[in-house]
Each structure stands twice: as structure tokens, then as C-alpha cells.
Amino acid sequence: MSAKKEKFKEKLIPLFAYNLIKWTNKSYRLEVEGWEAVESKLAQGESLVFSSWHGKSWIPAYFLRDLGIYALTSLSRDGSYMTEILEKLGWNTVRGSSSRGASRSLLALYRKLKEGASTALTPDGPTGPIYEIKPGIIFLQEKADSMLVPLGVAACWKKNFASWDHYLLPLPFSKTALIFGQPFRFKSGLEMEEKQQILKEKMEKVNARAAEIVKK
């Protein structure tokens, strides 16, 4: 591919994806639960860590727009696209990965959280296994003394892609649900495995509630 075509592609893909996210989300019949408690915490200056499965980011990315929340995006070309899309939606971004730059990116997020900012992370990302909690999100939340907020997402009409995360794309005009779990901190004295299990159960609960809503 020529340099000119490559440059055109780099401009076109984020612009197309940004407009697709906007248009589809505006068309959804979205039901939201639990946002009032989260909004209250944000208004009080509480630092929050939103936890959403890697394959269920389409709706939260739009709903949480223009709040200045920080997202961790990869160092790959796809990560560059995602960075541009999220920043168009009013997010802040930190570039990093699970291998290269991981310590630096987590440190950058930690500093933002300590300043009172909030972040959103995918506890099973960036490569899975699907729906399994990795310790990074818990480590970051506890070090920054932030609160965790589990997110649940479901759609009635949808497309699940054949990727490791079964990425969920709600189809236009679909009935959809976005569930915010109660913001929480872990009790002291728990082992990491116990904390991972607690967060996993909370994630399963909000996603089950989202699935229940779209079936009505």
C-alpha cells in the first residue's frame, strides 16, 4: 500500500468508527440502571475505576463520553485508531500494553487517579481469557484508593464477532441495557484471588441484569 493510501486509511477508519458509534448509540432504545449513584460519586470528586468486559465497550464508550475519563489504549496501530476515536468522544487516553510500556502506563493512570480523575479498564483484556479477572485492575484501584464500578451490557439485536472477546456490536435501533453496579472497595485482609472472584461475581451480576432487561 502506498504512503498516500495508508495515510488516507489512517484518517478514514477512526472517522468512520466515530460516526458509527455516535449514530448507532443514538438509535438504541437504551435502559440504564445504577447511574445516579455513580454520577453522585463523580460529583463528589470520587476517583472511580469502571470495569467493563473487553468485548462490551461499544455502549459504555458512548454513554461515558465527555467526562474526561481515562482509557488505556494499546501501542498498536489499532490502538492508535482507538485513541483517536475515544478522544473525539471526549475521553482522555494513556497508551500502553500488557508487555511493552505496561509499568509506565499503569503509573500514569495511578497518578491521574490520585489527582481525582477516573478511568475505565477491561479486566479480561487485552487478550483474554474472556470473562476472567486479571489482577491489574484491582492492583491499580487499591493503590490509588479508588472505587470499582462494574458495568453490565446487553443488546436484543446484536452481532457477536468471531474474536477472542466475542465483541458485541448492538445493531441499530436495538433495545439495549447498561447497568452500573454500586461503587465499592474491597474489605481489608482479602487475598488477591478472593478479590478477583468478588469482582467477577459482581461483573456477572450486572451483565445478567442487563440480559434480563433486553429480554422483556
C-alpha positions in Angstrom: 0.0 0.0 0.0 1.3 3.4 -1.0 2.1 6.0 1.7 -0.8 8.2 0.4 -3.3 5.4 0.7 -2.0 4.4 4.1 -2.4 8.0 5.3 -5.9 8.2 3.9 -6.8 4.9 5.6 -5.4 6.2 9.0 -7.8 9.2 8.7 -10.8 7.3 7.4 -11.0 4.4 9.8 -11.2 6.5 13.0 -13.6 9.0 11.5 -15.9 6.2 10.2 -15.8 4.3 13.5 -16.5 7.5 15.5 -19.6 8.4 13.4 -20.8 4.8 13.5 -20.6 4.8 17.4 -22.5 8.1 17.5 -25.2 7.1 15.0 -25.8 3.6 16.4 -25.9 4.7 20.0 -28.4 7.5 19.3 -30.6 4.9 17.7 -30.7 2.4 20.6 -33.6 2.0 23.0 -31.3 2.2 25.9 -32.2 1.4 29.5 -29.8 2.5 32.2 -29.7 1.4 35.9 -27.4 2.5 38.7 -26.1 5.7 37.1 -27.4 8.0 39.7 -25.1 6.5 42.4 -22.1 6.7 40.1 -22.9 10.2 39.0 -23.2 11.3 42.6 -19.7 9.9 43.4 -18.3 11.7 40.4 -19.9 15.0 41.5 -18.3 14.5 44.9 -14.8 14.2 43.3 -14.5 10.4 44.0 -12.0 8.6 41.8 -13.6 5.7 40.1 -12.4 2.7 38.1 -15.0 1.4 35.7 -14.8 -2.3 34.9 -16.2 -3.5 31.6 -15.5 -6.7 29.7 -13.3 -6.2 26.7 -16.0 -7.3 24.2 -18.7 -5.0 25.6 -17.3 -1.5 25.2 -19.5 -0.1 22.4 -22.2 1.3 24.6 -20.1 2.5 27.6 -17.7 4.3 25.3 -20.5 6.5 24.1 -22.5 6.8 27.3 -19.4 7.9 29.3 -18.4 10.5 26.7 -17.3 14.0 27.5 -16.5 13.1 31.2 -12.7 13.2 30.8 -12.4 9.6 31.9 -9.0 8.0 31.1 -8.8 4.8 29.0 -5.8 2.6 28.4 -5.2 2.1 24.7 -2.6 -0.2 23.2 0.6 0.8 21.4 -0.5 -1.0 18.1 -2.0 0.6 15.0 -5.5 -0.4 16.2 -4.6 1.3 19.5 -3.9 4.5 17.6 -7.3 4.3 15.9 -9.0 3.7 19.2 -7.1 6.6 20.8 -8.4 9.0 18.2 -11.9 7.7 18.4 -12.1 7.9 22.2 -10.6 11.4 22.2 -13.2 12.5 19.7 -15.8 11.2 22.2 -14.3 13.3 25.0 -12.2 10.7 26.7 -8.6 11.0 27.8 -6.1 8.3 26.9 -2.9 6.7 28.1 -1.0 4.5 25.7 0.3 1.2 27.0 0.1 -2.6 26.7 0.4 -5.8 28.7 4.0 -6.2 27.7 5.7 -3.0 26.4 5.1 0.1 28.5 2.8 -1.6 31.0 4.5 -0.2 34.1 4.7 3.3 32.7 1.1 3.3 31.6 -0.2 1.9 34.9 1.9 4.5 36.7 0.4 7.3 34.6 -3.1 6.0 35.4 -2.3 5.8 39.1 -1.2 9.4 39.1 -4.4 10.5 37.4 -6.5 8.6 39.8 -4.7 10.1 42.8 -5.5 13.5 41.3 -9.1 12.6 41.4 -9.6 11.5 37.8 -11.4 8.3 36.8 -10.5 5.5 34.4 -12.1 2.6 32.6 -10.4 -0.7 32.2 -11.2 -4.1 30.7 -10.3 -6.7 33.4 -10.1 -9.6 30.8 -8.1 -7.6 28.2 -6.2 -7.2 26.1 -6.0 -10.8 25.0 -8.2 -12.8 27.4 -9.1 -15.3 28.6 -12.6 -14.0 28.1 -14.5 -13.0 31.3 -11.6 -13.7 33.6 -10.4 -11.0 36.0 -6.7 -10.2 35.8 -5.1 -8.6 38.9 -4.0 -5.3 37.2 -7.3 -3.5 37.7 -7.5 -4.5 41.4 -3.9 -3.6 42.0 -4.4 -0.1 40.4 -7.7 0.5 42.2 -6.3 -0.3 45.6 -3.1 1.6 45.2 -5.0 4.7 44.2 -7.7 4.1 46.9 -10.3 4.5 44.1 -13.7 2.8 43.9 -14.6 0.0 41.5 -17.7 0.2 39.3 -18.7 -3.0 37.5 -20.5 -2.4 34.2 -23.0 -4.7 32.5 -24.1 -4.5 28.9 -26.6 -6.4 26.7 -28.5 -5.9 23.5 -31.5 -7.6 22.0 -30.5 -7.3 18.3 -26.7 -7.8 18.0 -23.7 -9.1 16.2 -21.0 -11.0 18.0 -17.8 -11.1 16.2 -15.6 -14.2 15.9 -12.8 -12.6 18.1 -11.5 -13.9 21.4 -13.7 -11.5 23.3 -16.9 -12.2 21.2 -17.1 -8.5 20.6 -20.7 -7.2 20.9 -22.0 -4.8 18.3 -25.6 -3.9 19.1 -27.5 -3.4 15.8 -29.2 -0.1 15.1 -32.5 0.5 16.9 -31.9 -2.4 19.2 -33.2 -2.5 22.8 -30.0 -2.2 24.9 -29.1 -2.1 28.6 -26.3 -0.5 30.5 -26.1 -1.5 34.2 -23.8 0.3 36.7 -23.0 -1.8 39.8 -22.7 0.0 43.2 -19.3 1.6 43.6 -17.2 -0.3 46.1 -13.9 -1.0 47.7 -12.7 -4.4 48.9 -12.7 -5.3 52.6 -9.2 -5.4 54.1 -7.4 -8.7 54.6 -8.5 -10.4 51.4 -6.2 -12.4 49.2 -5.9 -11.3 45.5 -7.7 -14.5 44.3 -10.6 -13.6 46.6 -10.8 -10.1 45.3 -10.8 -11.4 41.7 -13.6 -13.7 42.5 -15.7 -11.0 44.1 -15.2 -8.7 41.1 -16.0 -11.5 38.7 -19.3 -12.2 40.6 -20.2 -8.6 40.5 -19.5 -8.4 36.8 -21.6 -11.5 36.2 -24.5 -10.0 38.2 -24.7 -6.7 36.3 -24.3 -8.5 32.9 -27.1 -10.9 33.9 -29.3 -8.0 34.9 -28.6 -6.3 31.5 -29.5 -9.5 29.7 -32.7 -9.8 31.7 -33.8 -6.2 30.7 -33.4 -6.7 27.0 -35.5 -9.8 27.1 -38.5 -8.0 28.4 
